[in-house]
Amino acid sequence: WYQRRVREAVVSTQSTGSSGINAEYGEITFSPDGAYVGAATTARAPLLLDANNSFNVVIHCWSSQSKLLSVCFSPDSRIMAVAGIDTNILICDTSKPMAAPVKVLRAHPMGTISRVRWLNNNTIVTTGSDFQVRQWSLNL
């Protein structure tokens, strides 16, 4: 049920233009506490929706250089990590939606980042088309 409702909300947001994004969506995921939904988009902007408020758009102004492929929330749901074709990782604080994201530039310089996942609240792991798995310790 949730997956269908989230897809409906994202598609509705896309078709009505209420997010300001005209894009296809890649990975879509709930935060561990269920408060947010994150979506990676082809429009170079991650989408953060409020799951407790009819999936209204919280923010979408962070930008990437290219299509985004993967999105994941930290175990405490405070931080959203997004990655994609441009080899960079965006680290976004959900409690400060208007703040600029922290960027890990050229995280996989030889290829696209295909997945980003959190190990704990301070560590993420990425995989890329460069056939590498990388671990990142973050002091946030």
C-alpha positions as CSV (number, residue, x, y, z in Angstrom):
1,W,0.0,0.0,0.0
2,Y,2.7,2.5,1.0
3,Q,4.7,1.9,-2.2
4,R,1.7,2.5,-4.3
5,R,0.8,5.7,-2.4
6,V,4.3,7.0,-2.6
7,R,4.5,6.4,-6.3
8,E,1.1,8.1,-6.7
9,A,2.3,11.1,-4.8
10,V,5.5,11.3,-6.8
11,V,3.7,10.9,-10.1
12,S,1.1,13.5,-9.0
13,T,3.9,15.9,-8.0
14,Q,5.5,15.4,-11.4
15,S,2.3,15.7,-13.4
16,T,1.0,18.8,-11.6
17,G,4.4,20.4,-11.5
18,S,4.0,21.2,-7.9
19,S,7.6,20.2,-7.2
20,G,9.0,22.2,-10.0
21,I,10.6,19.1,-11.3
22,N,9.7,17.5,-14.6
23,A,11.6,14.2,-14.4
24,E,11.5,10.5,-14.1
25,Y,12.3,9.0,-10.7
26,G,14.8,6.3,-10.0
27,E,15.1,4.9,-6.5
28,I,12.4,6.0,-4.0
29,T,12.7,5.1,-0.3
30,F,11.2,5.8,3.1
31,S,13.3,7.2,6.0
32,P,13.6,4.6,8.8
33,D,11.2,6.6,11.1
34,G,8.7,6.8,8.2
35,A,8.6,10.6,8.4
36,Y,10.1,11.3,4.9
37,V,10.3,9.8,1.4
38,G,13.3,10.5,-0.7
39,A,13.4,10.2,-4.5
40,A,16.4,10.3,-6.8
41,T,15.4,12.1,-10.1
42,T,16.6,12.4,-13.6
43,A,16.2,16.2,-13.2
44,R,19.4,16.4,-11.1
45,A,17.5,17.3,-8.0
46,P,16.7,14.9,-5.1
47,L,13.1,15.2,-3.9
48,L,12.2,15.1,-0.2
49,L,8.6,14.5,0.7
50,D,6.8,14.7,4.0
51,A,5.2,11.3,4.6
52,N,3.2,12.6,7.5
53,N,1.6,15.5,5.5
54,S,0.1,14.0,2.4
55,F,3.5,13.6,0.8
56,N,4.0,17.4,0.4
57,V,7.3,18.5,-1.1
58,V,9.7,19.5,1.7
59,I,12.5,20.5,-0.6
60,H,13.9,19.9,-4.1
61,C,16.4,22.8,-4.6
62,W,19.6,20.8,-4.0
63,S,21.2,20.1,-7.3
64,S,23.6,17.7,-8.9
65,Q,25.5,17.8,-12.1
66,S,23.5,14.9,-13.6
67,K,20.9,12.2,-13.2
68,L,20.6,10.8,-9.7
69,L,20.4,7.0,-9.2
70,S,20.3,6.2,-5.5
71,V,18.9,7.7,-2.3
72,C,19.2,6.5,1.3
73,F,18.5,7.8,4.8
74,S,20.7,7.5,7.8
75,P,19.5,5.1,10.5
76,D,18.3,8.1,12.6
77,S,16.5,9.5,9.5
78,R,18.2,12.9,9.9
79,I,20.5,12.7,6.9
80,M,19.7,11.8,3.3
81,A,22.5,10.7,1.0
82,V,22.0,10.9,-2.8
83,A,24.3,9.8,-5.6
84,G,24.3,9.4,-9.3
85,I,26.1,9.7,-12.6
86,D,28.2,12.7,-11.9
87,T,30.4,10.6,-9.4
88,N,29.5,12.9,-6.5
89,I,27.5,12.3,-3.3
90,L,25.1,14.8,-1.8
91,I,24.6,14.7,2.0
92,C,21.5,16.6,3.0
93,D,20.2,17.4,6.5
94,T,16.4,16.8,6.6
95,S,16.1,19.1,9.6
96,K,17.6,22.0,7.5
97,P,16.0,21.6,4.1
98,M,17.1,25.0,2.8
99,A,20.8,24.4,3.8
100,A,23.2,23.6,1.0
101,P,24.2,19.9,1.0
102,V,27.6,18.7,1.9
103,K,29.2,17.3,-1.3
104,V,31.7,14.5,-1.6
105,L,33.2,15.3,-4.9
106,R,34.5,12.7,-7.3
107,A,33.6,9.8,-4.9
108,H,34.0,7.4,-7.8
109,P,36.0,9.3,-10.3
110,M,36.2,6.4,-12.8
111,G,32.5,5.8,-13.0
112,T,28.9,6.3,-12.0
113,I,27.8,5.7,-8.4
114,S,25.1,3.1,-8.6
115,R,24.2,2.8,-4.9
116,V,24.6,4.6,-1.6
117,R,23.8,3.0,1.7
118,W,24.3,3.9,5.4
119,L,26.1,1.5,7.8
120,N,25.5,3.7,10.8
121,N,24.8,7.4,11.4
122,N,28.3,8.4,10.4
123,T,29.3,5.9,7.7
124,I,28.1,5.4,4.2
125,V,29.1,2.8,1.6
126,T,28.9,3.4,-2.2
127,T,29.2,1.1,-5.2
128,G,30.0,2.3,-8.6
129,S,30.4,1.3,-12.2
130,D,34.2,1.4,-11.6
131,F,33.8,-1.9,-9.8
132,Q,34.7,-0.5,-6.5
133,V,33.0,-0.4,-3.1
134,R,34.0,2.5,-1.0
135,Q,33.3,3.4,2.6
136,W,33.0,7.0,3.8
137,S,33.2,8.2,7.4
138,L,31.3,11.5,7.9
139,N,31.5,13.9,10.8
140,L,28.1,15.6,10.7
